[in-house]
């Protein structure tokens, strides 16, 4: 068994009181927690700190640890012979120091062999980014999972149709193997959607920018718009203002419950960047003939 | 060799989870889950049943809060507060996503992913 210097891990003297140890742990945890720090190695460093804390915060575990005396970190050593007796006669061969000390805190020293403690398999958390089309139709993907021994395995997972941004899924029993009768762990998947060149997703609804020429917006038009099922013809009513949302019912994303969200075509009105002489002339005539003042009522860009 | 099909559970309002399973999945005791209900951080769907059941929606945030509580050595009441804030953040993030989806591409500021705008912002 390898010796680990828990006091050094927390940067406290061996005679530090409980409060000092707690403060040192919190300070280091705040700095190295994987949720806070993106630095490489932060997770490994955090594990070291947490392992030290798990032992030193518990007076019984700390006393047992202190019994081992002071050694250089990484030194191979054998735990005192009476530990083996109290530990239930088990072998220390395949045991890590933290696992061994953990049993001291659970009041199982007397004759309770660790083989009796069911251990839940490890849970995995993974974020997967999929396309909008895959969310709509479902997809198969290969998940890479790293295990504790540093190995890796690949799991083929079928994402059902109907997931949306932020959806969480659970694959029961597909995590690490449970030990001594404990259940296998689970895999938690967090779904995010890759940005789509045309559609923006809002839950299961989709939004699409629909550019109209001024005359199309004013006179109404039949325009072709893309949908997940291919292009469809949309009727733009006369007098359609910028910002108006034209709904195509049931053309959004599948919701996994047999239904679908809606698709909204959000109108904005575009003008030619450069006008031909004829276009300029026609616009001038229109300007002269029209009494329309867009700033008179609703304010620019508002209204639907 | 064919692997058994992977059972996919939806962690949202369409699935329910019992108190014992919720506790096990988050590394908490059932008594701790009950205490979180007492603090108002969790709400059971049917408290009258022999064993309370919860919406599976609450599982990811509770797992996260429980992990942070373990890692930072927080007490259960602090964890309850944390859980409420995590829920609030989640709701606000959903709202931001929803609002962003409604903003036309050409009106979104700054560099972003997706198609290029066809209007340069004025000024």
Interface residues (C-beta under 8 A of the other chain):
Chain A: X22 X25 X26 X29 X30 X33 X35 X46 X50 X53 X57 X120 X123 X155 X156 X157 X158 X159 X160 X165 X166 X167 X168 X169 X170 X171 X172 X173 X174 X183 X186 X188 X190 X195 X196 X197 X198 X200 X201 X202 X203 X205 X207 X209 X211 X256 X257 X264 X266 X268 X270
Chain B: X3 X5 X6 X7 X8 X9 X10 X11 X12 X14 X24 X25 X56 X59 X60 X63 X68 X71 X72 X73 X90 X93 X94 X97 X98 X100 X101 X102 X104 X105 X106 X112 X113 X114 X115 X118 X119
